[in-house]
């Protein structure tokens, strides 16, 4: 097996320098940098934590599931057990709810729980630094950590109550433990590292099943690819990684819920593979993903670059002579394949890109170091390109956290403050249903007929989701409201576009329905 002192294959006239010594002074310097980049990541995530991202439907759902676990119940939605995703992230948030005594409406609870991901996201920056430091040294590690701390797409995910943040933290932490045991002689410490790596990988899978492709699959591949990881090491890590999920399955089986689990998981797998298109860009006809990416390049340009580098950098790193670099290359390679597949064939949900960006951040420094070892003349050009990307990431990160994008919260607060408590308000989006209900006098009324029959006086719309077909109401409802209703509250944000509260003209509404203009909803089974 390769040792840390081995060098990359390179032309005879050039050899890669050996890793720097681990003197106490150098280690102390390294830890100061780790703390610094962690604080930088924390500052980016704390700033604008409750206003930089509009409320997302998943956040409200996850907050409600966490509250059920905090109350000692099995997680469920509308009275049905919820098994689409495993419960680790909900259990973590449930612990926070119990310890801090959090309460309130699901949307308010989600906003409070965003602080959990703020801390986990900052810790992931530190783990990224430690990983890259072990792979290529302190300098590249500091740059990679700064880019992760400020990456606009990573900030978008860490700024919401999404399971990707704890899952990504567990994935990178597990790989850090794997790097620590590679090339280490057999002793009790190595065994503990293997057990710890397996446990952390198991927690990642218990947070999001999909991470099995980011953990177990690359590890198995590393066993056969140039014997990067010894077979027995892989088997021990694999066995331990299964334990948390097996305990979860045992609890489900003990409660007689295994059939429901199998049914929901089957649907989840089909959704991930793209056989069933229920969510994501590919589920809505007429939505052009390429046009959307171009439109968002001004916000997430550096993130898109990292998404594209994941497979390329992973492929290069996987050819390294150094085992610890090869295993990270395989991790990035498989993670990138999942991202590419989801875009072209799968659900194409934006959160799928989170771990792809993390993988690129730890594999790209390796690929760059190998490229320079092969072509030393590229050192200055490469350094300049890396500096440009780092600066752009910082600029886009500041932009991402400075934006005010809390339209749904503002609309709710305006309605409660400015309209009579008896007002009948119609909701038209999925997020509106989960985030704002239950509320007296408010209900989902996504068509002109339902607005008339429900006696609605006002209607709340979110322009971008409705116009792209993600809401209950048809996109044509927006056009009708613009011509026949009065906007009494408007907020424009990058996520939802125009969030508008409309005052309905009952005469025009009645006349439209009587004349056959119903504008039936396109989702949700509403009339």
Order of alpha helices (4+ residues) and beta strands (2+ residues): alpha-alpha-beta-beta-alpha-alpha-alpha-alpha-alpha-alpha-alpha-alpha-alpha-alpha-alpha-alpha-alpha-alpha-beta-alpha-beta-alpha-beta-alpha-alpha-beta-beta-alpha
